[in-house]
Amino acid sequence: MSDVRQPHHRRGGRAPTPPPLRRDQALFLDFDGTLVEIAAAPSLVLVPTELPHLLDELADRLDGAVAVVSGRPLDELAHILAPFAGGIVGDHGLERRYGDGNVTRRLAHPELDRFRPLVAGFAARHEGVLLEDKGGSLALHYRLAPSLAAGCHALLRQAAQASGGALMAVAGKMVIELMPRSGDKGQAITDFLADAPFRGRQPVFIGDDTTDEDGFAVVNRLGGVSVHVGGGPTIACHRLATVGEVLAWLGQGLAK
């Protein structure tokens, strides 16, 4: 089995746009590349001023069944999206905030600590490579140095293989991340759906990257609505072209 998670391919023609949002659904939303445009570095992301208000209105329409599901750290997302007080999944499911304000966090895998100095040293030696240390995972961003993509991928692939299966390397858009195998957006969505106010609702998940494919797989299996943002291979059954189309679709759902 490979230690690098790869994108999935969807057979057939062009995926249709998703149907309108319904009040009996549960909404799960990725952040970067879905609700906001991807920036050169995570700290440079521009969040529309109306986004927290939009999320609050969606949560009100869906009786609280809205959660942002992201690879970013939970505390960072909570700050960026304040005053939105709904569900948040951080670090690919390793951190979770529920609608009642309760927060759960999994301890960082000890194997990750073993490779942290190696990855940090690589980033320090290569200009344009940014290390994002999330505590529970390590991400190497190379958007500012695309020629170093192969080196970033090779380093984290080797670390995943040396971990004896405890860690995996996950490739994304100009980033590769080293994380525990327990980091899975699909499992996070499944866990949310087991409890109120998500329980008994049809899931809708919108995302744009490789790490969202686990979420699409869960939603597809449950007969929900999976939506991929942008081009590229995916198992999602629907597609929206841009972040702007996502925000417009969400806004249309509020109008009904």
C-alpha positions in Angstrom: 0.0 0.0 0.0 1.3 3.5 -0.8 2.0 5.9 2.0 0.9 8.8 -0.1 -2.9 9.4 -0.5 -3.7 10.1 -4.1 -6.7 11.8 -5.8 -9.6 9.6 -6.8 -10.9 9.5 -10.3 -14.6 9.8 -11.2 -15.9 8.0 -14.3 -18.3 9.5 -16.7 -18.8 13.0 -18.0 -18.8 16.5 -16.5 -20.3 16.5 -13.0 -23.5 18.5 -12.6 -23.9 21.4 -10.2 -25.4 20.5 -6.8 -29.2 20.8 -6.2 -30.4 23.6 -3.9 -29.7 23.2 -0.2 -32.6 21.8 1.8 -33.6 22.3 5.4 -33.4 18.6 6.2 -29.7 18.4 5.3 -26.5 18.7 7.3 -23.8 20.9 5.7 -20.1 20.3 5.9 -17.7 22.8 4.3 -13.9 22.8 3.7 -12.2 26.1 4.2 -9.2 26.9 2.0 -10.1 26.7 -1.7 -13.8 26.3 -0.8 -14.9 29.2 1.3 -11.8 31.4 0.7 -9.3 31.6 -2.1 -6.0 29.8 -1.5 -3.2 32.3 -0.6 0.6 32.0 -1.0 0.8 31.2 2.7 -2.0 30.2 5.1 -1.5 33.4 7.1 -2.2 35.6 4.0 -5.7 34.2 3.4 -8.4 36.9 2.8 -11.7 36.1 4.6 -14.7 37.9 3.2 -16.2 40.0 6.0 -19.6 38.5 5.4 -18.5 34.9 5.7 -19.0 34.4 9.5 -22.5 35.9 9.1 -23.3 33.7 6.2 -22.3 30.6 8.2 -24.4 31.7 11.2 -27.4 32.2 8.9 -26.9 28.8 7.3 -26.7 27.2 10.8 -29.9 29.0 11.8 -31.6 27.6 8.7 -30.4 24.1 9.3 -31.1 24.1 13.0 -27.3 24.1 13.8 -26.3 21.3 11.4 -23.3 23.2 9.9 -19.6 22.5 10.4 -16.4 23.7 8.8 -14.1 20.8 8.1 -10.5 21.9 7.5 -6.9 20.9 7.8 -6.1 24.2 9.6 -5.6 24.2 13.4 -8.9 24.5 15.3 -8.0 27.6 17.3 -6.8 29.4 14.1 -10.1 28.6 12.4 -12.2 29.7 15.4 -10.4 33.0 15.4 -10.7 33.6 11.7 -14.4 32.7 11.6 -15.5 34.5 14.8 -18.2 35.2 15.7 -19.4 31.9 14.1 -20.0 29.6 17.0 -20.9 26.4 15.1 -19.1 23.1 14.5 -15.5 23.2 13.4 -13.2 20.3 12.5 -9.5 21.2 12.6 -6.3 19.4 11.6 -8.2 16.9 9.4 -10.4 15.7 12.3 -7.8 15.6 15.1 -9.5 18.6 16.7 -13.2 19.3 16.9 -15.5 22.0 18.3 -19.1 21.1 18.6 -22.1 23.4 18.5 -22.4 23.5 22.3 -18.8 24.8 22.5 -17.3 21.5 23.7 -13.8 20.9 22.2 -12.0 17.6 21.8 -8.4 17.1 20.7 -6.3 14.0 20.1 -2.7 14.0 21.3 0.0 14.4 18.6 1.3 11.0 17.5 4.7 10.3 19.0 6.1 9.3 15.5 5.4 12.8 14.3 7.7 14.2 17.0 10.5 12.0 15.7 10.3 13.7 12.3 9.6 17.2 13.3 13.3 18.4 13.5 14.0 16.8 10.1 11.1 18.5 8.4 11.8 21.9 10.1 15.4 21.7 9.0 14.5 21.0 5.4 12.2 24.1 5.4 14.9 26.2 7.0 17.4 25.3 4.3 15.1 25.9 1.3 14.0 29.4 0.6 10.3 29.5 -0.4 9.3 26.3 1.5 7.0 27.1 4.4 6.6 24.6 7.3 3.1 24.8 8.9 3.4 22.9 12.2 -0.2 22.3 13.3 0.8 20.2 16.3 -1.0 17.1 15.1 0.4 17.3 11.6 3.2 18.9 9.6 2.6 20.6 6.2 5.3 21.7 3.7 3.9 24.5 1.5 5.9 25.1 -1.7 3.7 27.6 -3.6 6.5 30.1 -3.5 9.1 27.6 -4.7 7.4 25.1 -7.1 10.7 23.8 -8.3 11.1 22.2 -4.8 7.9 20.2 -5.0 9.7 16.9 -5.7 12.0 17.4 -2.8 9.2 18.1 -0.4 7.2 15.1 -1.6 10.2 12.8 -1.3 11.0 13.9 2.2 7.6 13.3 3.6 7.1 10.1 1.6 10.2 8.7 3.2 9.1 9.9 6.6 5.8 8.1 6.2 7.5 4.9 5.1 9.9 5.1 8.0 7.0 5.5 10.5 6.0 1.9 10.1 2.5 2.8 8.9 1.7 5.2 11.7 1.9 8.3 9.5 0.9 9.0 5.9 1.9 11.7 3.4 -1.0 13.5 1.8 -0.5 15.7 -1.3 -2.6 18.8 -1.8 -2.5 22.0 -3.9 1.1 23.1 -3.7 1.4 21.4 -0.3 2.2 18.0 1.1 1.4 17.0 4.7 2.6 14.4 7.1 -0.2 13.2 9.5 -1.4 10.3 11.5 -3.5 7.8 9.7 -6.3 8.7 12.1 -6.5 12.1 10.5 -9.5 11.7 8.3 -12.3 14.2 7.3 -14.6 11.3 6.5 -14.4 9.9 10.0 -15.0 13.4 11.4 -18.1 13.8 9.3 -19.3 10.3 10.4 -18.9 11.2 14.0 -20.8 14.5 13.7 -23.7 12.7 11.9 -24.0 10.4 14.9 -25.1 13.3 17.2 -27.7 16.1 17.3 -28.3 18.3 15.4 -26.7 16.4 12.5 -28.2 13.0 13.3 -30.8 11.8 10.8 -30.0 14.5 8.1 -28.7 14.0 4.6 -25.0 15.1 4.5 -23.7 17.7 2.1 -19.9 18.1 1.8 -18.1 20.7 -0.3 -14.3 20.6 -0.7 -11.6 21.1 -3.2 -8.6 19.0 -2.4 -7.2 15.5 -2.0 -7.9 15.5 1.8 -11.6 16.0 1.0 -11.9 12.8 -0.9 -12.4 10.8 2.4 -15.3 13.0 3.2 -16.8 12.6 -0.3 -16.5 8.8 0.1 -18.5 8.9 3.3 -21.2 11.2 1.9 -21.6 9.2 -1.3 -22.0 6.0 0.8 -24.7 7.6 2.8 -26.6 8.9 -0.2 -25.7 12.5 0.4 -24.5 15.4 -1.8 -20.7 15.6 -2.5 -19.4 18.7 -4.3 -15.9 19.2 -5.6 -14.7 22.8 -6.2 -12.6 23.4 -9.3 -11.1 20.9 -11.8 -9.2 17.7 -11.4 -10.1 14.1 -10.5 -12.6 13.4 -7.7 -15.2 10.9 -6.6 -17.6 13.8 -5.8 -20.9 13.6 -7.7 -21.3 17.4 -8.2 -19.0 20.2 -9.0 -18.7 24.0 -8.6 -16.0 25.8 -10.5 -14.8 28.5 -8.1 -15.0 29.8 -4.5 -17.3 32.5 -5.8 -19.7 29.8 -7.1 -19.7 28.1 -3.7 -20.6 31.3 -1.9 -23.3 32.1 -4.5 -24.8 28.6 -4.1 -24.8 28.9 -0.3 -26.5 32.3 -0.6 -29.2 30.9 -2.9 -29.9 28.3 -0.3 -30.7 31.0 2.2 -33.1 32.7 -0.1 -35.4 29.7 -0.3 
